[in-house]
Amino acid sequence: MYVVNLNREVYVTALIVVAGIVLGMFNYEPSWFDTRPHYYHMTYNSKEQCQEAREQIKDRGTVCTDKHDLYKTK
């Protein structure tokens, strides 16, 4: 078994690459990093009705669940 001796530059490069990917993801889709709490808003009869209501609210913090409940951030 061979042991690879990696020098400090490799670790720094890997750290910079990972940090760049995370920051790039934040710029691309900041809602992935949204930690605000979601509050119950209303229950709908179907997924389609919930999605339509979600689009009308136009808040990026709205979420439809599998039980057709709509939650939104305040």
Residue pairs with C-beta under 8 A, 6 or more apart in sequence:
25 32
26 32
26 33
31 60
31 61
34 60
34 61
34 73
36 61
36 73
36 74
37 73
37 74
38 61
38 63
38 71
38 72
38 73
39 71
39 72
39 73
39 74
40 69
40 70
40 71
41 62
41 69
41 70
41 71
41 72
42 53
42 69
42 70
43 67
43 68
43 69
43 70
44 50
44 53
44 64
44 68
44 69
44 70
45 68
46 68
47 64
47 68
49 68
50 64
50 68
50 69
50 70
51 64
53 70
54 62
54 63
54 64
54 70
57 72
59 72
59 73
61 72
61 73
62 70
62 71
62 72
62 73
63 70
63 71
63 72
64 70
65 71
